[in-house]
């Protein structure tokens, strides 16, 4: 299992081979065995295989080609709609229409998503997380007909890999792991931790193509700019209000 996890690759190109319904069912069952808060399973998984529906979803994910190409698209949602209805039908007064419980259900949805991914990779499938889900949650909600207290938090494409892409780099372990208490980073620490990334040919070319002086500037000015971050933050907060998680 450790070897499997260490071999993870993001797969964006898939063959035409479909995923057998029985296998997909088994993978979804494995995902739903994942840990969750209070055993409420406050999440839902929307399985999309219909080509026309995938075409509808594509613009919400900035038309990334794997949305249409992948045989299966999974949208993982924070969902307190179902649990709230159960409470109300059992003479119990639910108090789940707030940000704290959105976070609970969002975390549970992400845990289920990652469990699905590990299970899928264990049987030779490839996966790709799409970070665009919360950017355009409003559009996804409309397409998938998500009711109140249901908000999409991540999307995964899954299928049989058409190639074996290179693994993406990772920071040294001591950049992200802290023992006992948080360790502050000195300027020298930052230089050391990011030196391999910054000095790789891939990222040097990345900086050049984006006409920037440093890799950090590519992230701050182009990939995740303040303007875009604030725009999509406001957009997603409005979704949380509309769906009942924020007053």
N, C-alpha and C positions, 0 to 999 in steps of 0.2 A: 504493500500500500504506500509506503514512504517513497518508493521508486516511482510509482504512478503519479503521486502528487508533485514530485520534483521534475517530472517530464511534461508538466502542463504546457500546452501551447494554445494560443488564441487562433481558432480556425474560422476563417471568413469565406472560404470557398468549399463547396460541397459537391459530391457526385449526384447523379440523378436517382440514386438508390433511395427508396423510401424506407422509413422506419416501420417495422412491423407493429401493428396495433398492440399485440400482446407484449412486445418489448417495451413500448412506450408506457403501457399500463404498469408494468413492473417498475419502471424507473420512477414514475409518478408516485407509486406506492412507497418506494424507498424514500423519496423526498418528503413525503408526508409522515414518515416515522421520525423526522428530525425533531430535536429539542424545540420547545416553544413555551411561552409564558403561561403558567397556570393550566396547561393542557387545554387551552381554549382554541388553539389552531385558528387564530384570528387573521387568516390570510386566504386568498383564493388564487388559483392558477388558471389563466385563460389559455387554452390550447388552440392555436390557429394553424390549420393546414390548408384551408380553402385559398386557392390562388387569387381570386378576386378580393377577398378580405385582406390578404397580405399586401396586395397592391394599394388598398386603401390605407393600410398602416404605414406603408413606406415613406410618404412625405413627413409623417410625424417623427420618423427616425432619420430625417435629412436624406432620404432616398439612398441609404446605404444598400448596396446590391444584395447583401446576404439575406435581407428581409424577404425578398421574393425568391431567391435561389434556394434557401434552406427549406427542407421538407416540413419542418415544424418550427413554429415561433411560439414561445411561451412568455406570457406577460404575468408577472407575479405582483399581486396586489395586497396592500394592507386592507383588511376587510373586517369591520365590526358590524356590518349590516346583518349577517346571518346570526351572530351570537346575540346581538341586541334583540332581534325578533324572537329568538328562543326565550330570552329572559322575559320579554313582555308577555309571551304566551304562557308563561309559568308563574304569573303574578309576582314577578321580580322587577325591581326598578333599576334599569341599567344606567350607568354613569360613564359611558364610553365615548361621548362626543366631545373630546378634548385632545389637546396636543400630546399629553403624556401617553394616552392610549393609542394615538396615531404612531408614536415612536415604538411602543410595544409591538404593534402589529406590523410595522415596517421592518423592524429587526427580525421578527419571526418569519416574515416573507423572504427576507434575504438569506436567513439560515436554510430555509427550505430550498431556495434557489441554488445555493452552493452545494447542498446535499445532492440535488438532482444532477448538477454538473459533475461531481465526483463519480456518481453512479454511471452517468453516461460515458464518461471517459474510460471507466473500467471495462466497458464492453465494446470499445473501439470507436465510439462516436466522438465528434468534435463539437466544441461549443464556443460561442462568443457572447459576452455580455455587451449590451448596448446602453451606454450612459445617457442616451437621449430621452429616456422614458420620462424622467421628471421635468425635462425641458418643455416637453409638449404633452404633458399629462392631460390637459383639457381636450386636445384633439383625440387622444387615445380613449379617453372616457366616452366620448361621443360615438366613436367607431365600435367599441366593444360593449356599449350600452351599460356602463357601470353605474349602479344606483348610489344613493347617499351612503356615506361611511365606507365607500370603497374607492381606493386611490391606487393607481399603478405606481410601483416603485422601481422595478427593474424589468428588463426584457432579455431573453436568451434565445439565440438561434441555435439549432442543433441539427446535425446530420452526419453523414459519413464523409470524412475529409477527402477533398480532391487533391490535396498535396500535404506536405509536412513542413509547415513554416518554421522559420527559426524561432527559438525561444526569445522572448523579450527579456531585457536585462533586469536585474533587481539590485537594490542597494545592499551593501554589506549588512549582515544581521544586526550589528551593533548600532546601526542607524535607526532601527525600529524597535529593538528589544531593550527594555530597561529593567534592571534587577533591583527589587525592593522599592526604590523611589526613582522618580524621573531624573535623568542625567541631562544637565544643560549642555548646549553645544557651543564651544568656543569658535571663533573664526577659523582657527586651525583645524578644528574637528570638521567643520563644514567643508573646508577645502579637501580634506582627506576623504571624507565620505562620498563626495560627488566627483572626485578626480577621475575615476575610471569611466563614469558616464560621460563626463565632459570631454574626455580625451579620445573617446572612441571615434572611429572613422564615420560611423553611421550618424552620430549626433553632430559631428563637425559639419557634415554635409547638410544635415537638417538645419543648422544655424545659417549656413551659407544660402540655402534655398529660400529661407525666410527673410534674408537680408537683415539679420540682426548681429549684434556683437557677441552676445552670450546666449547659452541655451536657456537660462532663466528668463531672458527677455522674450523668447518664443512663447513660453508659457504665460507670462504676464501680459504681453501685448497682443498675442494672436490666439493661442489655443484657449485660454481661460482669462479673458480680459475682465477688468472690473466692470466695464459697461455691460457686457453680456451676463456676467455673474449676477449683477443687480437686476437686470431685466428679467432673467429666468427665475430669480428668487421671488420677485414680486408676483410673477405669473403663477408660480407653484403655491405661494401663500394664498393667493386668491382661490386656487383650486381647493385647498384645505378648508377655506371658509365655506365655499359653495357645498362641499361634501360633508360639512358638519363637524370637522375636527378642530376648528378655530372659531371663536365667537367674534 
